[in-house]
């Protein structure tokens, strides 16, 4: 039986552009609920649930060698089904890696790209993914890693705890596939894609990021970079500011 990806599409007849929001690893489309609510009056808006696709595929024992490519292919099917012709991809965290790959493969329909706090240059460390496959150590690794990207200064601690709990819950439902998804995303040659990009591109970072901005600008001199006083989950902690940043970028790049 063919596994289909759930998607949520709000078509705005007054706009030819679609804002396609891609959530992070083991997260959900509802993370972008404030963005969907704000932008649906001005643009068509699309979200997909690749977390549920991973969980459902695991439960059905579907054999998947590369979970990142699998999600990518299912997203392409959604885009083709909706016959989209002008898309701004907006991806958070691992969703940013998917957005980057999609914009590279679908250049003819990509109008702009926005990446939110995605790790672009993280070195591949196979031992980390061995840890993820170990139940107790894997859960601890996730907690430590996510907490390291959150901000004690700017974030709502309760929101972060709820988000982390949800991510771990999802991970436990399909640990092998979620590990493979993350591993393949880290292995993706993002530098090569960035070097080839020829479109309007913005990177939105958390305040305490360790991203090498100099390296990023060397790869793509036209990129716009901005920081937000927030931890990793910017859309949850600074939704209004994020909306304003996205809106300004869209107006400039139209």
C-alpha positions as CSV (number, residue, x, y, z in Angstrom):
1,X,0.0,0.0,0.0
2,X,1.3,3.4,-0.9
3,X,2.0,5.6,2.1
4,X,0.8,9.2,1.6
5,X,2.0,12.3,3.4
6,X,-0.6,14.4,5.3
7,X,-0.7,18.0,4.2
8,X,-2.6,21.2,5.0
9,X,-3.1,23.7,2.2
10,X,-4.9,27.0,2.4
11,X,-5.3,28.5,-1.1
12,X,-5.5,32.3,-1.3
13,X,-7.0,33.3,-4.7
14,X,-5.4,36.7,-4.4
15,X,-1.9,35.4,-4.4
16,X,0.1,33.3,-6.9
17,X,2.8,32.6,-4.3
18,X,2.7,29.7,-1.8
19,X,4.5,29.8,1.5
20,X,5.6,26.2,2.2
21,X,6.5,25.7,5.9
22,X,8.6,22.7,6.8
23,X,8.8,21.7,10.5
24,X,11.9,20.4,12.3
25,X,13.0,16.8,13.2
26,X,10.4,14.9,15.2
27,X,8.2,18.1,15.4
28,X,4.8,18.9,13.9
29,X,3.2,21.4,11.4
30,X,1.4,23.1,14.3
31,X,4.8,24.6,15.3
32,X,4.1,27.1,12.5
33,X,0.5,27.8,13.6
34,X,1.1,31.5,14.2
35,X,2.8,31.9,10.9
36,X,0.0,30.1,9.1
37,X,-2.6,32.2,10.8
38,X,-0.8,35.4,9.9
39,X,0.2,34.7,6.3
40,X,-2.9,32.9,5.1
41,X,-4.7,36.3,4.5
42,X,-1.9,37.4,2.1
43,X,-0.5,34.2,0.5
44,X,-1.5,30.6,-0.1
45,X,0.0,28.5,2.7
46,X,1.1,24.8,2.8
47,X,2.4,22.6,5.6
48,X,3.2,18.8,5.5
49,X,3.6,16.3,8.4
50,X,6.6,14.3,7.7
51,X,6.9,13.3,11.3
52,X,3.6,11.4,11.0
53,X,4.8,9.9,7.7
54,X,7.9,8.5,9.5
55,X,5.8,7.1,12.4
56,X,3.2,5.6,10.1
57,X,5.8,4.1,7.8
58,X,7.5,2.4,10.8
59,X,4.2,1.0,12.1
60,X,3.5,-0.4,8.7
61,X,7.0,-1.9,8.5
62,X,7.7,-0.1,5.2
63,X,11.4,-0.7,4.2
64,X,13.2,2.7,3.9
65,X,16.9,2.9,3.2
66,X,17.2,6.8,3.3
67,X,14.4,8.4,5.4
68,X,15.5,11.9,4.3
69,X,15.2,11.1,0.6
70,X,11.9,9.3,1.4
71,X,10.4,12.4,2.9
72,X,11.8,14.5,0.1
73,X,10.1,12.3,-2.5
74,X,6.8,12.4,-0.7
75,X,6.9,16.2,-0.5
76,X,7.6,16.3,-4.2
77,X,4.4,14.3,-4.7
78,X,2.4,16.8,-2.7
79,X,3.8,19.7,-4.7
80,X,3.0,18.0,-8.0
81,X,-0.5,17.1,-6.8
82,X,-1.2,20.7,-6.0
83,X,0.4,21.9,-9.2
84,X,2.4,24.6,-7.5
85,X,4.2,27.1,-9.7
86,X,5.6,29.7,-7.3
87,X,6.9,28.6,-3.9
88,X,8.8,30.2,-1.1
89,X,10.2,27.3,1.0
90,X,10.5,28.1,4.7
91,X,12.1,25.4,6.8
92,X,13.0,25.1,10.5
93,X,15.9,23.0,11.7
94,X,15.9,19.7,9.7
95,X,13.0,21.2,7.7
96,X,15.6,23.8,6.6
97,X,17.7,21.0,5.1
98,X,14.6,19.7,3.2
99,X,13.8,23.2,2.1
100,X,17.3,23.6,0.8
101,X,17.2,20.4,-1.2
102,X,13.7,21.2,-2.6
103,X,14.8,24.7,-3.7
104,X,17.8,23.1,-5.4
105,X,15.8,20.5,-7.2
106,X,12.8,22.7,-8.0
107,X,14.5,25.8,-9.2
108,X,11.8,26.6,-11.8
109,X,9.1,27.1,-9.2
110,X,11.2,28.4,-6.2
111,X,10.8,32.1,-5.7
112,X,12.7,32.4,-2.4
113,X,14.2,30.3,0.5
114,X,14.1,31.0,4.2
115,X,15.9,28.8,6.6
116,X,15.4,29.0,10.4
117,X,18.2,27.9,12.7
118,X,19.2,24.9,10.6
119,X,22.6,23.4,11.3
120,X,24.4,23.8,7.9
121,X,28.0,22.8,8.7
122,X,27.8,20.2,11.4
123,X,30.4,17.5,11.1
124,X,29.2,14.0,10.6
125,X,29.9,11.9,13.7
126,X,28.7,8.3,13.4
127,X,29.1,7.6,17.1
128,X,26.3,10.1,17.8
129,X,23.9,8.1,15.7
130,X,24.9,4.9,17.4
131,X,23.8,6.6,20.7
132,X,20.4,7.5,19.2
133,X,19.8,3.8,18.5
134,X,20.3,2.9,22.2
135,X,17.0,3.6,24.0
136,X,18.2,5.2,27.3
137,X,21.3,6.9,25.9
138,X,19.4,8.0,22.8
139,X,16.8,9.8,24.8
140,X,19.5,11.5,27.0
141,X,21.4,12.6,23.8
142,X,18.2,14.2,22.4
143,X,17.5,16.0,25.7
144,X,21.1,17.3,26.0
145,X,21.3,18.4,22.4
146,X,18.0,20.2,22.3
147,X,18.5,21.9,25.7
148,X,21.9,23.1,24.3
149,X,20.1,25.0,21.6
150,X,17.4,26.6,23.9
151,X,17.9,29.9,25.6
152,X,17.5,30.3,29.4
153,X,17.6,34.1,28.8
154,X,14.9,34.5,26.2
155,X,12.8,31.3,26.1
156,X,9.7,30.2,28.0
157,X,11.0,27.2,29.9
158,X,7.6,25.4,30.0
159,X,7.2,25.7,26.2
160,X,10.6,24.2,25.7
161,X,9.8,21.3,28.1
162,X,6.5,20.6,26.3
163,X,8.3,20.7,23.0
164,X,11.0,18.4,24.1
165,X,8.5,15.9,25.6
166,X,6.6,15.8,22.3
167,X,9.8,15.3,20.3
168,X,10.9,12.4,22.5
169,X,7.4,10.8,22.3
170,X,7.5,10.9,18.5
171,X,11.1,9.6,18.4
172,X,10.2,6.6,20.6
173,X,7.5,5.6,18.1
174,X,10.0,5.1,15.3
175,X,13.5,5.4,16.7
176,X,15.4,3.8,13.8
177,X,13.7,5.8,11.1
178,X,14.1,9.1,13.0
179,X,17.8,8.3,13.6
180,X,18.2,7.6,9.9
181,X,16.4,10.8,8.9
182,X,18.6,12.9,11.1
183,X,21.8,11.1,10.0
184,X,21.1,11.5,6.3
185,X,20.2,15.2,6.8
186,X,23.6,15.8,8.5
187,X,25.4,13.9,5.7
188,X,23.7,16.1,3.1
189,X,26.3,18.3,1.3
190,X,24.7,21.6,2.1
191,X,27.7,23.6,1.2
192,X,27.6,22.3,-2.4
193,X,23.9,23.3,-2.7
194,X,24.5,26.7,-1.2
195,X,27.3,27.4,-3.6
196,X,24.9,26.7,-6.5
197,X,22.0,28.7,-5.3
198,X,20.8,31.7,-7.3
199,X,17.7,33.0,-5.6
200,X,16.6,35.2,-2.7
201,X,17.7,33.6,0.5
202,X,17.4,34.5,4.1
203,X,18.9,32.7,7.2
204,X,17.2,33.4,10.5
205,X,19.3,32.3,13.6
206,X,18.7,32.0,17.3
207,X,20.6,34.6,19.4
208,X,23.2,32.2,20.8
209,X,23.9,30.4,17.6
210,X,27.4,29.0,16.8
211,X,26.8,29.0,13.0
212,X,29.8,30.2,11.0
213,X,28.3,33.2,9.3
214,X,31.6,34.1,7.6
215,X,31.6,30.7,5.9
216,X,28.0,31.0,4.9
217,X,28.5,34.5,3.3
218,X,31.5,33.2,1.4
219,X,29.3,30.5,-0.1
220,X,26.5,32.9,-0.9
221,X,27.3,36.6,-0.7
222,X,23.8,37.7,-1.4
223,X,22.3,35.9,1.6
224,X,20.4,38.0,4.2
225,X,21.2,36.9,7.8
226,X,19.3,38.0,10.9
227,X,19.3,37.0,14.6
228,X,16.3,36.7,16.9
229,X,16.4,36.9,20.7
230,X,15.2,33.4,21.1
231,X,16.4,29.8,21.4
232,X,16.1,27.2,18.7
233,X,12.3,27.2,18.5
234,X,11.9,30.8,17.2
235,X,8.4,30.3,15.9
236,X,7.2,29.4,19.4
237,X,9.1,32.1,21.4
238,X,9.1,35.0,19.1
239,X,6.3,34.5,16.6
240,X,5.4,38.1,16.0
241,X,9.0,39.1,15.3
242,X,9.5,36.1,13.0
243,X,6.4,37.0,11.1
244,X,7.7,40.6,10.7
245,X,11.1,39.4,9.5
246,X,9.5,37.0,7.0
247,X,7.1,39.5,5.7
248,X,9.8,42.2,5.1
249,X,11.9,39.7,3.3
250,X,9.0,38.6,1.1
251,X,8.2,42.2,0.2
252,X,11.9,42.9,-0.7
253,X,12.2,39.8,-2.8
254,X,8.9,40.1,-4.7
